[in-house]
Amino acid sequence: MIFHDSYRSTHIDRGFQDILDDKNIIVLVDGQHYPPVTKKSLNELRDMGAEIKALVFLGGTEKVKDAVKELGEGEIEVFGGEHKKEISQSDIREVIEKYVPDIVVDLSDEPVLDYADRFEIASTLLKSRTSYMGADFFFTPPEEINILEKPSLSIIGTGKRVGKTGVSVSIARTLKDMKEEPIIVCMGRGGPPEPDHIEPKKMAMNADTLLQVSEMGGHAASDYWEDALLAQVPTIGCRRCGGGMAGNPFSSNVIDGARKTNEVDQNFVIMEGSGSTFPPVKTDSRIVIIGASQPTENILEYFGQYRINTSDLAIITMCEEPMASEKKVKAIEEGIKKLNPEIEIAETVFRPQPLEDISGKKVYVATTAPEEILPKIIENLEKEEGADVVGISNKLSNRKMLKKDLENGLEEADVLLTEIKAASIDVAGRSAKDKDVDIVFLHNESILIGGTVTSLKDCILNVYETSINRSGGEI
């Protein structure tokens, strides 16, 4: 996705010439502008080499009664009309399906279009792989390079800290246990300079290995190490920098990492996103991870709606107090259904799952969980795992504060129970080793509590089968 910022002129032909030349376009217009003003801009678009296929009239007839008639003049098909009291996304979809334009150019403005309307239009267009241009913006569909030779799915998020990696591990475990061992391609802001292939069957997947990686200068808490250790499936680690509003990274080595999957033994590929950024690779299906604690507008508006509209399954995480009220979770579910009636919805909570037995042990916990959820983690570990929790820190993402917490926190502990995140290896793991405290890794397991599905495993397998069917092949 590109944000175009070079146009700062009263003339439309500045900055758009190269973009519009030899392009088929449709144009969004309204009756708030006098027809001669709009028609002059239409002619300027033609002068730049664009071929106008149709107009979509969005409304606004307070100033000009016969705006649609004057703009069309029998030369260009006009969709919509004065009788439209609201902006119609169906009109826009209809004209896109009929003319398949390269770009939709927006010559409208408030009060006919506001910010929310434009994000909704942009989401509709990007789903159709159509670019959207206005006076000072240019949105293009996120890159989807078609290079995977095996059935695949992508796992994306509507933001950071929604539990995407934890859900990815649960999905990989489900497929490995019930169907097919996948390979996961991860992309992170601390990933390796060249794609790194991890095969758990060929190395010891434990704290000592991760400490060694950290001491050699690697980011041992990167998602691809976390996925490989917790799910015990092969992974390929990649890096990315930057993230656009609709999900495109500014730069990455993910394409090279994805290409490596064509050479491995595994026959199913999971492309895992980073925060709200997508893998720039075409996959057969998509799962979107949504945090119930996020602002509702971030989920259902802006480009959250684009993520929902292009996915086959929505997994909502943290669907419990104090992260989100029952009323809010219900509103999110209803909003998702309105945006994408076909999508399945799974409402989930996370529960801590140590990889080793910690019953009867004095445990210090290191996590990235919000402060409000820490009492639930302690309660679950003591009640379900039989641990004696002597302390907890949620400062894994703050090295200075984490060190301070660990100085005294590990004194009484037999075990450091930690997520594989941020400073969990180079700070928490090293501190535990120095104090002769055992290290046990923690997985946040997804537990289904509601939604439109009755089994999380079944809906994951449904997406898997969808991927197989869409790929046109068999595993």
C-alpha positions in Angstrom: 0.0 0.0 0.0 1.3 3.5 -0.9 0.3 6.7 0.8 0.7 9.4 -1.9 1.7 12.8 -0.5 3.4 14.6 -3.3 0.3 16.4 -4.6 0.1 19.9 -3.2 -1.3 21.9 -6.1 -4.6 23.2 -7.4 -3.9 21.2 -10.6 -4.8 17.5 -10.6 -2.1 16.8 -13.2 0.7 17.3 -10.7 2.0 14.0 -9.3 -0.5 11.6 -10.9 0.7 11.5 -14.5 2.8 8.4 -14.1 0.2 6.6 -12.0 -2.8 7.2 -14.3 -1.2 6.9 -17.8 -2.8 4.1 -19.8 -5.0 3.0 -16.9 -8.7 2.1 -16.9 -10.4 4.0 -14.2 -13.8 4.6 -12.7 -14.5 7.9 -10.9 -16.5 8.7 -7.8 -18.5 11.9 -8.2 -21.2 13.9 -6.3 -23.7 16.6 -6.8 -22.1 19.0 -4.2 -19.7 19.9 -7.0 -21.2 21.8 -9.9 -21.1 19.6 -13.0 -18.8 21.9 -15.0 -16.2 21.7 -12.2 -16.3 17.9 -12.1 -16.3 17.6 -15.9 -13.1 19.7 -16.1 -11.4 17.3 -13.7 -12.6 14.4 -15.8 -11.0 15.9 -18.8 -7.8 16.4 -16.9 -7.8 12.7 -16.0 -8.2 11.9 -19.7 -5.3 14.3 -20.5 -3.1 12.2 -18.2 -3.8 9.1 -20.3 -6.6 7.6 -18.2 -9.6 6.0 -19.8 -12.7 6.6 -17.8 -15.0 3.6 -17.9 -17.8 4.8 -15.7 -18.9 7.2 -13.0 -20.3 6.3 -9.6 -22.6 9.0 -8.3 -22.5 9.0 -4.5 -25.2 11.6 -3.8 -25.5 15.2 -2.8 -28.1 17.0 -4.9 -28.7 20.0 -2.7 -27.0 22.3 -5.1 -27.5 20.7 -8.5 -30.8 18.9 -9.2 -29.8 17.1 -12.4 -26.2 16.4 -11.6 -26.3 12.8 -12.8 -27.8 13.8 -16.1 -25.3 16.6 -16.7 -22.3 14.5 -15.8 -23.3 11.5 -17.9 -24.5 13.2 -21.0 -24.9 9.8 -22.6 -21.1 9.4 -23.0 -20.3 7.5 -19.8 -22.4 5.0 -17.8 -23.3 6.5 -14.4 -24.1 4.2 -11.5 -26.3 5.5 -8.7 -28.4 8.6 -8.9 -30.2 11.4 -7.1 -32.6 8.9 -5.5 -29.8 7.4 -3.5 -30.0 8.7 0.1 -27.0 6.8 1.3 -23.6 5.8 -0.2 -24.0 2.4 -1.8 -21.1 0.0 -1.6 -23.1 -2.3 -3.8 -23.0 0.3 -6.6 -19.2 0.4 -6.3 -18.9 -3.4 -6.3 -21.2 -3.6 -9.3 -19.2 -1.2 -11.4 -15.9 -2.9 -10.4 -17.2 -6.3 -11.4 -18.4 -4.9 -14.7 -15.4 -2.9 -15.8 -12.5 -4.3 -13.7 -10.7 -1.0 -13.4 -7.1 -0.5 -12.5 -7.9 2.5 -10.2 -10.9 4.2 -8.7 -10.4 7.9 -8.5 -12.3 9.9 -5.9 -13.5 13.4 -6.9 -16.0 13.6 -4.1 -15.7 15.2 -0.7 -17.5 16.0 2.5 -20.4 16.1 3.3 -21.1 13.3 0.8 -18.0 11.3 2.0 -16.5 11.4 5.4 -13.4 9.5 6.7 -15.4 6.4 7.7 -17.0 6.2 4.3 -13.6 6.4 2.6 -12.1 3.6 4.7 -15.2 1.5 3.8 -14.8 2.2 0.1 -11.0 1.5 0.3 -11.7 -1.8 2.0 -14.2 -2.8 -0.7 -11.8 -1.8 -3.4 -8.7 -3.5 -1.9 -10.6 -6.7 -1.5 -11.3 -6.6 -5.2 -7.5 -5.9 -5.8 -8.3 -2.4 -7.1 -6.4 0.7 -6.2 -8.1 3.8 -4.7 -6.9 7.4 -5.3 -7.9 10.7 -4.0 -6.5 14.2 -3.9 -3.8 13.3 -1.4 -3.9 9.6 -1.0 -3.3 6.4 -3.0 -4.1 3.0 -1.6 -3.0 -0.1 -3.4 -3.8 -3.7 -2.5 -1.3 -5.4 -0.3 1.2 -7.5 -2.2 0.3 -11.1 -2.8 3.1 -12.9 -4.7 1.9 -16.2 -6.1 5.0 -18.4 -5.4 3.8 -21.2 -3.0 3.5 -24.6 -4.7 1.6 -26.3 -1.8 -1.7 -25.7 -0.1 -1.5 -22.8 2.4 -3.1 -20.5 4.8 -2.1 -17.2 6.3 -2.6 -16.0 9.9 -3.0 -12.3 10.2 -3.9 -9.9 13.1 -5.9 -6.7 13.5 -3.1 -5.3 15.7 -0.2 -6.0 18.0 -0.5 -8.0 21.2 -3.7 -9.8 20.1 -2.1 -13.3 20.8 -1.5 -14.1 17.1 1.6 -16.2 17.8 -0.1 -18.2 20.6 -3.0 -18.9 18.3 -0.6 -19.9 15.5 1.0 -22.4 17.8 -2.4 -23.9 18.7 -3.3 -24.1 15.0 0.0 -25.8 14.1 -0.4 -28.3 16.9 -4.0 -29.1 15.8 -2.9 -29.8 12.2 0.1 -31.8 13.3 -2.0 -33.9 15.7 -4.9 -34.5 13.4 -3.9 -34.0 9.8 -0.6 -32.8 8.5 2.6 -31.4 9.9 2.9 -27.9 8.6 5.8 -25.6 8.1 5.4 -22.1 9.4 7.0 -19.0 7.7 7.3 -16.2 10.3 8.0 -12.6 9.8 9.2 -10.4 12.6 10.8 -7.0 13.3 13.8 -8.9 14.9 14.0 -11.7 12.3 17.2 -12.9 10.6 18.9 -11.1 7.7 18.5 -14.2 5.6 15.6 -16.7 6.0 16.5 -19.2 8.7 15.1 -22.8 8.5 14.6 -24.5 11.9 13.9 -28.2 12.1 13.0 -29.3 15.6 13.7 -33.0 14.8 17.4 -32.2 14.1 18.3 -30.2 17.2 17.6 -29.9 20.9 14.8 -27.5 21.3 15.4 -26.2 24.8 16.5 -23.2 26.8 20.2 -23.9 26.3 19.8 -23.8 22.5 18.0 -20.5 22.7 20.6 -19.0 25.1 23.3 -20.1 22.7 21.4 -18.4 19.8 21.1 -15.2 21.9 24.8 -15.2 22.8 25.7 -15.5 19.1 23.8 -12.3 18.4 20.5 -13.9 17.2 17.0 -12.9 18.4 16.2 -16.2 20.2 12.7 -15.0 21.2 11.7 -14.3 17.6 8.4 -15.8 16.5 10.0 -18.6 14.4 11.9 -19.9 17.4 8.8 -19.7 19.6 6.7 -21.6 17.0 9.3 -24.2 16.5 9.8 -24.9 20.2 6.2 -24.7 21.4 4.5 -26.4 18.4 7.5 -28.7 17.5 7.1 -28.1 13.8 9.6 -26.8 11.3 9.7 -23.0 10.8 11.4 -20.5 8.5 12.3 -17.2 10.1 12.1 -13.9 8.1 12.2 -10.2 8.9 10.3 -7.2 7.9 10.4 -3.4 8.4 7.4 -1.1 8.5 3.8 -1.9 8.0 1.2 -0.1 5.9 -2.4 0.6 7.0 -3.8 -2.2 4.9 -1.0 -4.7 5.8 1.9 -4.4 3.4 5.4 -4.4 4.9 7.7 -1.6 3.7 10.5 -4.2 3.1 11.0 -7.9 4.0 12.8 -11.1 3.0 9.5 -13.1 3.3 9.4 -13.8 -0.4 12.7 -15.6 -0.2 11.5 -17.5 2.9 8.3 -18.5 1.3 10.1 -19.8 -1.7 12.1 -22.2 0.5 8.9 -24.0 1.4 8.8 -25.4 -2.2 11.9 -27.5 -1.3 10.9 -29.0 2.1 9.2 -32.3 3.0 6.2 -30.6 4.6 3.2 -30.4 2.3 1.2 -27.6 4.0 2.4 -24.0 4.5 1.3 -21.5 7.2 2.3 -17.9 6.5 2.3 -16.0 9.8 1.9 -12.3 9.8 3.5 -9.8 12.2 1.2 -7.5 14.2 -1.2 -6.1 11.7 1.2 -6.7 8.8 0.6 -9.4 6.2 3.0 -11.8 4.6 3.3 -10.5 1.0 2.5 -13.9 -0.3 -0.7 -15.3 -1.9 -2.3 -18.1 0.2 -5.3 -20.3 -0.3 -7.1 -19.2 2.9 -6.8 -16.7 5.7 -7.5 -16.6 9.5 -7.7 -13.3 11.2 -6.8 -12.9 14.9 -8.7 -10.2 16.7 -8.1 -9.0 20.3 -11.3 -8.3 22.2 -9.4 -5.7 24.2 -8.8 -3.6 21.1 -10.9 -0.5 20.4 -14.0 -1.7 18.6 -13.4 0.8 15.8 -10.0 -0.6 15.1 -11.6 -4.0 14.5 -14.7 -3.1 12.5 -13.7 0.2 10.8 -10.6 1.6 9.2 -8.7 -1.4 7.6 -9.9 -3.8 10.2 -12.9 -4.4 8.0 -10.6 -5.2 5.1 -8.9 -7.9 7.2 -12.2 -9.4 8.2 -13.7 -9.3 4.7 -10.7 -11.2 3.2 -10.6 -14.0 5.9 -12.3 -17.4 6.2 -12.2 -17.6 10.0 -12.1 -14.9 12.7 -10.6 -16.0 16.1 -11.4 -13.4 18.8 -9.0 -13.6 21.7 -9.2 -12.4 25.4 -13.0 -12.6 25.4 -13.3 -12.2 29.2 -13.2 -9.6 32.0 -11.2 -7.5 32.6 -10.0 -7.5 29.0 -13.5 -7.1 27.5 -17.0 -7.2 28.7 -19.6 -9.7 27.5 -21.4 -6.8 25.8 -18.3 -5.7 23.9 -17.6 -9.2 22.7 -21.1 -9.5 21.5 -20.9 -6.2 19.6 -17.6 -7.4 18.0 -19.3 -10.6 16.9 -22.3 -8.8 15.5 -20.1 -6.3 13.7 -18.0 -9.1 12.1 -21.2 -10.9 10.9 -22.4 -7.7 9.3 -19.2 -7.1 7.5 -18.7 -10.8 6.4 -21.8 -13.0 6.8 -19.9 -16.0 5.5 -17.1 -16.0 8.0 -16.9 -18.4 11.0 -16.2 -16.8 14.4 -14.5 -18.4 17.4 -14.5 -16.5 20.7 -11.6 -17.7 22.9 -9.6 -17.0 26.0 -6.0 -17.9 26.8 -4.9 -20.3 29.5 -1.2 -20.8 30.5 0.2 -24.2 29.5 3.7 -25.0 30.8 5.6 -27.4 28.6 6.8 -29.3 31.6 5.3 -30.4 35.0 5.6 -27.6 37.5 3.4 -29.1 40.2 4.8 -28.5 43.7 7.4 -26.1 42.4 8.0 -22.5 43.4 7.5 -20.6 40.2 8.3 -17.1 39.0 6.4 -16.1 35.9 7.5 -13.8 33.1 4.9 -12.7 30.6 3.7 -10.0 28.2 0.2 -10.2 29.5 -1.6 -7.0 30.6 -1.5 -6.1 34.3 -5.3 -6.8 34.6 -5.0 -10.4 33.6 -2.1 -11.4 35.9 -4.4 -12.6 38.8 -6.1 -15.0 36.4 -2.7 -16.4 35.3 -1.6 -17.0 38.9 -5.0 -18.6 39.8 -4.8 -20.9 36.8 -1.2 -22.0 37.4 -1.9 -22.7 41.1 -5.3 -24.4 40.6 -4.7 -26.3 37.4 -1.0 -26.9 37.4 -0.4 -27.2 41.2 2.4 -24.6 41.2 3.3 -22.2 44.0 3.6 -18.9 42.2 6.1 -16.8 44.2 6.1 -13.8 41.8 5.1 -12.6 38.3 6.4 -9.9 36.0 4.7 -8.7 32.8 7.7 -6.7 31.8 9.2 -9.0 29.1 9.0 -6.1 26.6 10.9 -3.7 29.0 14.5 -5.0 29.6 15.3 -2.5 32.3 12.2 -3.1 34.4 12.4 -6.8 33.8 15.9 -7.0 35.2 14.7 -5.1 38.3 11.8 -7.5 38.7 14.0 -10.5 38.4 16.7 -9.4 40.9 14.6 -10.3 43.9 11.8 -12.3 42.1 14.0 -15.3 41.3 15.5 -15.6 44.8 12.7 -17.9 46.1 12.0 -19.6 42.8 12.8 -23.2 41.7 11.5 -22.4 38.2 11.3 -19.5 35.8 8.2 -20.0 33.8 8.4 -17.7 30.8 6.8 -17.0 27.4 9.2 -16.9 24.5 8.9 -13.2 23.9 11.0 -10.1 23.7 13.7 -10.3 26.5 12.7 -13.8 27.7 16.0 -15.4 26.6 18.7 -12.8 26.8 17.5 -11.2 30.1 15.1 -13.6 31.8 16.7 -16.8 30.7 20.2 -15.6 31.4 19.2 -14.4 34.9 17.7 -17.8 35.7 20.8 -19.6 34.5 23.0 -17.4 36.6 20.9 -18.1 39.7 20.7 -21.8 38.9 16.9 -21.6 38.5 15.3 -24.1 36.0 13.7 -22.6 32.9 10.3 -23.9 31.7 8.6 -22.3 28.7 5.0 -21.3 28.6 2.4 -21.6 25.8 -0.8 -19.6 25.9 -3.4 -22.1 24.8 -6.5 -21.0 23.0 -9.7 -22.2 24.7 -13.1 -21.8 22.9 -15.8 -20.2 24.9 -18.3 -19.0 22.2 -18.9 -17.7 18.7 -20.6 -19.4 15.8 -18.6 -22.6 16.1 -18.7 -25.5 18.5 -15.2 -26.8 18.2 -12.0 -24.8 17.6 -10.3 -27.9 16.2 -13.1 -28.5 13.7 -13.1 -24.9 12.4 -9.3 -25.0 12.0 -9.6 -28.2 10.1 -12.4 -26.6 8.0 -9.9 -23.9 6.9 -7.3 -26.5 6.2 -9.8 -28.4 3.9 -10.7 -25.1 2.3 -7.0 -24.5 1.5 -6.7 -28.0 0.0 -9.8 -27.4 -2.2 -8.8 -24.0 -3.4 -5.3 -25.1 -4.2 -6.7 -27.6 -6.7 -4.5 -30.3 -5.4 -4.2 -33.0 -2.8 -1.9 -33.6 0.1 
